Amino acid sequence: MTKELEHPDVTKVRDKGYVEKREIYGTDLLGNEVFMDEEIYILGNDEFVGAHNLSEDAREILEYIGAMKLDAKD
């Protein structure tokens, strides 16, 4: 029997009947919600961008200009 691939949230709903709510870290420079423990880039002026919405080229540019790559935490 082959195991079907499905989104982890779908699996949680099937198992528990609900999805655990994720804690929001904040809204990034591009207006996207960023959740705790997601990878972010911190810019020099204390602004941040969530890495999940960025292309590989955009990530390389941010690293080149000195943005720090971190996990979103309190």
C-alpha positions in Angstrom: 0.0 0.0 0.0 1.4 3.4 -1.0 1.1 6.3 1.4 -0.5 9.3 -0.1 1.2 12.7 0.3 -0.8 15.4 1.9 -0.2 18.7 3.6 0.7 18.4 7.3 -2.3 20.5 8.3 -4.6 18.1 6.5 -3.1 15.2 8.4 -3.6 17.0 11.7 -7.2 17.7 10.9 -7.8 14.0 10.1 -6.0 12.9 13.3 -7.2 15.6 15.8 -10.2 17.3 14.1 -8.5 20.7 14.2 -5.3 22.5 13.3 -3.1 24.0 16.1 -3.0 27.7 15.8 0.5 29.1 15.0 1.8 32.1 16.9 2.4 35.1 14.6 5.8 36.8 14.9 4.7 39.9 13.0 4.1 41.4 9.5 7.2 41.7 7.4 8.3 44.6 5.2 6.3 43.2 2.2 3.1 42.9 4.2 3.2 39.1 4.8 2.5 37.4 8.1 5.5 35.7 9.6 5.1 33.0 12.2 7.3 32.1 15.1 10.3 29.9 14.2 10.1 30.8 10.4 13.3 32.0 8.8 13.6 35.7 8.4 16.1 38.3 7.2 16.8 41.2 9.5 17.7 44.5 7.7 19.9 47.2 9.2 16.9 49.3 10.3 15.2 46.6 12.4 12.8 45.7 9.6 12.5 42.1 8.5 11.4 40.0 5.6 10.1 36.4 5.7 12.4 34.1 3.8 9.6 31.8 2.6 8.3 34.3 0.1 11.7 35.1 -1.4 13.4 33.7 -4.5 16.9 32.3 -4.2 18.2 35.4 -6.0 16.5 37.7 -3.5 18.0 35.8 -0.6 21.4 36.0 -2.1 21.0 39.8 -2.6 19.9 40.3 1.1 22.9 38.3 2.3 25.2 40.2 0.0 24.0 43.6 1.5 24.5 42.3 5.0 21.0 41.2 6.1 21.2 38.7 9.0 19.3 35.4 8.5 17.6 34.2 11.7 14.6 32.2 13.0 11.7 34.5 14.1 11.7 34.5 18.0 10.3 36.8 20.7 
